Amino acid sequence: MSTLEPERGTGTGTLVEPTPQTSHGDGDHERFAHYVQKDKIMASALDGTPVVALCGKVWVPGRDPKKYPVCPMCKEIYESMSGGGGEGKGGDKK
């Protein structure tokens, strides 16, 4: 029986819509600026290829990273690297 058709013996039908599944797990990455190698940021700006941040986030940068706080995971990894490893701060497009 379809959920759009009324049941026999009753005068109305009920449309049952599934509850959308939401995820809060990956959303935190969207609120931060991430650390990425400077040469990777420049290459991405030229050809639109995705970059990988120190924390593992993959995206195509497009927003001004100065408008967002630094990702805590990227910052922790960056600070644990000896000499900083020549990393630069990238922005988040999503």
SEMI-314365 format. One record per residue: residue in one letter; x, y, z of N, C-alpha, C, CB in turn. Coordinates in steps of 0.2 Angstrom, whole numbers, padded with zeros to 4 digits, always signed. Each point is the difference from the previous one (the first is absolute). Last residue first. Glycine has a CB too. Layout:
N
AXYZXYZXYZXYZ;...
***
This chain:
94
K+0172+0128+0006-0007-0003+0001-0004+0003+0005+0005-0010-0003;K+0019+0016-0003-0005+0002-0005-0007-0003+0002+0009+0000-0008;D+0014+0008+0022-0004-0006-0001-0006+0003-0005+0002-0005+0012;G+0026+0011-0008-0007+0002+0002-0004-0006-0002+0002+0012-0002;G+0025-0010+0011-0004+0000-0006-0008+0001+0002+0008-0008-0006;K+0020+0011+0014-0007+0000+0003-0005+0001-0007+0003+0005+0012;G+0023-0016-0011-0004+0006+0000-0007-0001+0002+0008+0004-0009;E+0018-0017+0012-0007+0000-0001-0003+0007+0000+0000-0011+0005;G+0024+0001-0002-0002+0004-0005-0007+0000-0002+0011-0002-0004;G+0000-0009+0023-0001-0004-0006-0002+0004-0006-0002-0009+0007;G+0007+0013+0019-0006+0002-0004-0001-0004-0007+0001+0011+0006;G+0017-0014+0012+0001+0006-0005-0006+0002-0004+0011-0004+0000;S-0014-0019+0011+0006+0004+0001+0001+0005-0005+0005-0010+0006;M-0029+0000+0003+0005-0001-0005+0006+0004+0001-0009-0002-0008;S-0011+0003+0021+0004-0005+0002+0006-0002-0005-0010-0005+0006;E-0007+0023-0009+0005+0001+0006+0004-0006+0002-0008+0009+0003;Y-0008-0012-0020+0005+0005-0003+0005+0002+0006-0009+0004-0008;I-0009-0018+0013+0004-0004-0004+0006+0005-0002-0009-0008-0004;E-0009+0018+0016+0004-0005+0004+0005-0004-0004-0010-0001+0007;K-0004+0015-0019+0004+0004+0005+0004-0004+0004-0008+0009+0000;C-0009-0019-0013+0006+0002-0004+0005+0004+0004-0008+0001-0010;M-0012-0008+0021+0005-0005-0002+0005+0002-0004-0010-0008+0000;P-0006+0024+0006+0005-0002+0006+0004-0006-0002-0009+0004+0008;C+0001+0015-0025-0002-0006+0002+0004-0003+0005-0004-0002-0011;V+0001+0029+0007+0004-0006-0002-0003-0007+0003+0010+0008-0001;P-0026+0014-0004+0005-0002+0005+0004-0006-0003-0007+0004+0010;Y-0004+0014-0026-0002-0006+0003+0005-0001+0006-0006-0005-0010;K+0007+0022-0007-0007+0001+0003-0002-0006+0004-0003+0007-0010;K+0023-0006-0003+0001+0005+0005-0006+0001+0004+0009+0006-0006;P-0006-0019-0015+0001-0004+0007+0000+0005+0006+0006-0009-0007;D-0020+0011-0017+0006+0004+0004+0001-0004+0006-0003+0011-0006;R-0007-0025-0014-0002+0005+0005+0006+0003+0003-0011-0006+0002;G+0012-0012-0018-0003+0005-0003-0002+0006+0004-0004-0008-0008;P+0016-0019+0005+0000+0006+0003-0003+0005-0004+0010-0003+0006;V-0014-0023-0006+0003+0005-0005-0001+0006+0004-0003-0006-0011;W+0005-0019+0023-0004+0005-0003+0003+0005-0005-0007-0001+0011;V+0010-0020+0010+0002+0001-0007-0006+0005-0003+0006-0012-0001;K+0006+0004+0027-0006+0003-0004+0002+0001-0007-0004+0006+0010;G+0019-0013+0009-0003-0005-0005-0006+0002-0004+0004-0008+0008;C+0012+0020+0008-0005-0004+0003-0003-0005-0004-0002+0009+0008;L+0017+0007-0017+0004-0005+0005-0005-0004+0004+0009+0009+0001;A-0018-0002-0025+0003+0004+0006+0003-0005+0004-0009+0008+0000;V+0005-0008-0027-0001-0004+0006+0003+0004+0006+0000-0011-0007;V-0011+0018-0019+0005+0000+0004-0001-0005+0006+0004+0012-0003;P-0014-0009-0024-0001+0000+0007+0007-0001+0004-0012-0005-0002;T+0009+0017-0023+0001-0006+0003-0001+0000+0008+0008-0003-0009;G-0008+0021-0009-0006-0002+0003+0000-0007+0003-0006+0007-0007;D+0023+0008-0005-0004-0005-0004-0006-0003+0004+0011-0002-0005;L+0003+0021+0014+0001+0000-0008-0005-0005-0003+0012+0004+0002;A-0011-0002+0022-0003+0006-0003+0000+0000-0008+0004+0006+0011;S+0006-0024+0001-0007-0001+0000-0003+0007-0003+0000-0008+0010;A+0023+0007-0007-0002-0004-0006-0008-0001+0000+0011-0006+0001;M-0002+0018+0017+0001+0004-0006-0002-0004-0006+0010+0006+0005;I-0010-0016+0016-0005+0005+0000+0000+0004-0007+0000+0001+0012;K+0017-0017-0007-0007-0003-0002-0005+0005+0000+0004-0011+0006;D+0017+0018+0001+0000-0002-0007-0006-0003-0003+0012-0001+0001;K-0009+0006+0023-0001+0006-0005-0001-0001-0007+0006+0006+0009;Q-0013-0024+0010+0006+0002-0003-0002+0006-0005+0005-0011+0002;V-0021+0008+0018+0001-0004-0006+0007+0003-0002-0013-0002-0003;Y-0006+0004+0025+0006+0001-0002+0002-0005-0006+0003+0003+0012;H-0028+0009-0005+0005-0006+0001+0007+0002-0003-0010-0008-0001;A-0015+0020+0012+0006+0001-0005+0005-0006+0001-0002+0013-0001;F-0025-0015+0008+0007+0002+0002+0004+0001-0006-0001-0007+0010;R-0022-0001-0008+0000+0006+0004+0007+0003+0001-0011-0004+0005;E+0004-0018-0015-0002+0006-0005+0001+0007+0004-0008-0008-0005;H+0013-0014+0015+0005+0002-0004-0002+0006-0005+0003-0011+0000;D-0019+0001+0015+0005+0004+0004+0006+0003-0005-0003-0006+0011;G-0015-0010-0017-0001+0007-0001+0005+0004+0003-0012-0003+0000;D+0010-0022+0000+0005+0004-0005-0001+0007+0000+0000-0010-0007;G-0015-0004+0021+0007-0002+0001+0005+0004-0004-0004-0011+0002;H-0021+0011+0000+0004+0006+0003+0008-0002+0001-0011+0003+0006;S-0013-0011-0021+0007-0002+0003+0003+0006+0002+0001-0009-0008;T-0027-0001+0001+0004+0006+0000+0007-0003+0004-0010+0009+0000;Q-0014-0018-0014+0006-0002+0004+0005+0006+0000-0002-0013-0003;P-0026+0013-0001+0007+0001-0003+0005-0002+0005-0004+0009-0008;T-0021-0020+0008+0004+0006+0004+0007+0000-0003-0006-0002+0010;P-0017-0006-0024+0006-0003+0004+0004+0006+0003+0001-0010-0007;E-0028+0010+0002+0006+0002-0003+0006-0003+0004-0005+0010-0005;V-0022-0016+0000+0005+0000+0005+0007+0001-0003-0007-0008+0006;L-0021+0013-0009+0006+0000-0004+0006+0000+0006-0005+0006-0010;T-0022-0015+0010+0006+0004+0004+0006-0001-0005-0005-0002+0012;G-0024+0001-0015+0006-0003-0001+0006+0004+0003-0004-0005-0010;T-0025+0002+0012+0006+0004-0001+0006-0004+0000-0005+0010+0006;G-0018-0018-0001-0001+0005-0005+0006+0004-0002-0011+0001+0004;T+0007-0028+0004+0001+0007+0003-0001+0005-0006+0008-0005+0009;G-0010-0018-0013-0004+0001+0005+0001+0006+0004+0000-0012+0001;R+0019+0003-0016-0007-0002-0001-0004+0001+0007+0003-0008-0009;E+0019+0023+0004-0002-0007+0002-0007-0001-0001+0009+0000+0009;P+0004+0019-0024-0003-0001+0007-0002-0008+0001-0005+0011-0001;E+0026-0001-0014-0007-0002+0000-0003-0001+0007+0003-0006-0011;L+0020+0012+0008-0004+0006-0003-0008-0002-0001+0010+0004-0006;T+0009-0019+0013-0002+0004+0005-0004+0006-0002+0011-0003+0005;S-0012-0022-0016+0004+0006+0000-0002+0005+0006+0000-0001-0013;M-0001-0027+0011-0004+0006+0000+0004+0006+0000-0009-0006+0006;
***
